C-alpha cells in the first residue's frame, strides 16, 4: 500500500487485514505515524516502511528497490491515473494489463463518464449485467 501521509484508516479497508497475508504500507519518511497506524503495525504481518520523497512524491524506484531487497521481483499495481502515469513516465512498467469492472465506481473528484454521480462503497455501486 502506498499511503504517503498515512491518511487511510487501517480499520476501514480490507487490504489492511493481515490475518491471511502480510500488508506493507509505504509512507513518506518525514511523516509521523498516527496512533491508528501505530496500533495496526503491532500485528505480526503488518509493516510500516518509510520511503524518501522526490519532487513528484514517492521515490518509486526506492519503493521497488526495497521490495527487491525483500525478495519480491513482481508487483501487481492496482492504481489510478496518477500512479500509473508516473510508473510509465519512469519506465517502471514492463507488463500492463487492463481490467474492466462491471461496477460503476469513482468519487466526486474522479474524471469519468459518471460526472458528479459517485458511490463511496462497492456495495452501493451500480452493477452492470
N, C-alpha and C positions, 0 to 999 in steps of 0.2 A: 504494500500500500504506500503510495506517495501522498503524504499529508504535510506539506511544508510548514504550516503554522500549527499543526496539531489541533485543528478546529473541528474535526469529525468527532462525533460521540461514539466511543468504542462500545457502548452498551446498545446503540441504536442500529447497528448494521451486522448482518450475519457473517460478513467476512472477518470480523474480529473474534469469531468463535474459534478458540484454539483446541477444542475437545478432540477434533479429528485430524487436524493438520496444523503445522506451525504458521503463525502470522507474523510477518516482519513489517514494521512501519518505519519508513524513511522520512526524516524530518530535517528542517534547516538546523544546522549546528548551533546557530545563535538563538534558537527557540527554547524556552524553558518548558518542560512537560507539565501540563496542568494535572491536578490531583486525579482526575478520571483516568488519564493515561498512566500515571504512576501506579495506580491500583491495578489497572489492566496488565501492565508489564510484569507484575509479580507472578503471573501464570507461567508454568514451565515452558510452554511453546510460544510465548509472546516475546518479541524483541523490538526494542526501540533503537533505531540506528541513525545517529546524526550524520548529515552529509553537508559538505561545503556547497555554497551557492556560487553562481556566476552571474553575469549581467542579465541572463534570461530566466533565472530561477534556479531549480536544481541543477547541479552539475551531473547530467545524465550519464556521462562517461564514468564518473566516480561511483554512481549507483551500480552500473553494470560491472565495474571492476570489483566492487565489494561482493556482489553476487558471485562472480567468478572465484574470488577468494574462498567462498563457502562451497565451491564445487558445483555451482549452478551454471550451466552453459546454454540454457534455452529458457526464454521468458515469454509467457503469453501475456500480452498487454491488452487490457480492456480499457479503452480511453476515448476521450472526446477529441475534438478537432485540435485543441491546443497542444496536448502532449503528442499526438500522432504527428502533427506538423513539425514539432521540434525533433522528434526521433528521426523523421525523414530528412529534415534540413541538416542534421548532424550525421547523416548516413549511418544510423544505428539500426536500421531495419534491413533484414536480409530475406524475410518472407512476410507476405501481407495477405491476410485472409479477411474477407468482409462477411460478417454475419448480419442478417436482417431479421429482426424480431417481428412477431405477429402482434405486438403490443405497441400502441402509440404512447410514447413517453417523452419527457422533457420538462424543464422548468420554464418559468416565465422569461428568463433571460436567454434561453437556448434558441438559436436560429432554427427555423424549420417550417414545415408546412402547416403546423397547427396554430401558428400565431400566438395569441395570448392564452389559448386553452392549454392547460397543463395539469399534470397529476403529480402528487408527492409520493405515492406508494404504488408499487406494481399491482397490487390487488385492485386499485382504483382505475387502472389503465383500461382503455377500451381494447378488447381483443378482436383481432381481425380473423375471421374464419374462412 
